[in-house]
Amino acid sequence: FNVMMRLRTQDDWNYLQKSFGVRKKDGGTFYADVTGDLKTWLADDLDSGEMDEVREILLSQGINY
């Protein structure tokens, strides 16, 4: 959330996504592996309330998620 709060422009968000790239996360014993971009990882790691908070932070800065 701290990183999201420091973003000021759409270009900042786009740069963050580009820098993150596409990564693979080992799901562990009971979960499937996840391969994807930043949005995919956020959706996998955060619950719906946390995702809403991320979207609100970005929208408050005029950034389209």
N, C-alpha and C positions, 0 to 999 in steps of 0.2 A: 504494500500500500504506500510505503514511503517513496518508492521509485515512481509510482504512478502520480503521486502528488507533486513530484518535481517536474513532470512533463508540462510544457507550456504551449506547444503548438502541435499541429498535425504532423509536421515534419519531425518533431521529437519522437512521436509515437511510431511513425514510419521507420525512423532510424533504429529505434529500439527493436522493432520486429525484425528488421533486416540484420541487425547485429546478432540477434538470438539465432537466426537461421532455422534449420530443421535439425532436430536432435532426437535421439532414441533414448527412452527411459526404460530401464529394466523394471518390469512390473512385479518382480519377486515371485515367490512360490505360488501364490493363489491368484494373482492378477495378471492380465495380459500386458505385454509390452506396449508402450505408447510411442509412436513416431509421429512427430508433427512440429508445427511452428509454435510460436509463443501463445497464440490464441488456443491452440489445442492443449497445450500444457496447462494454461490457466483453467480451462474448462475441466480438465482432469483433476487438478489439485484443489480447486475451490468449490465450496458448496454454492447453492443458488443465491444465498444471501450475500456471500462474499463477492460473487460475480456481479451482483447488482451494485455493490459498493464500488467495485472497480469501474463499472460503466458510469456511475454517478460522478466519480472523481474525474474521469476523462471528459464527460459531457460538460462538467462545470468549467472546463478549460476550452470548450468548443472543439473537442477532439472526437471524431467519429470512431467508435470501436469497430 
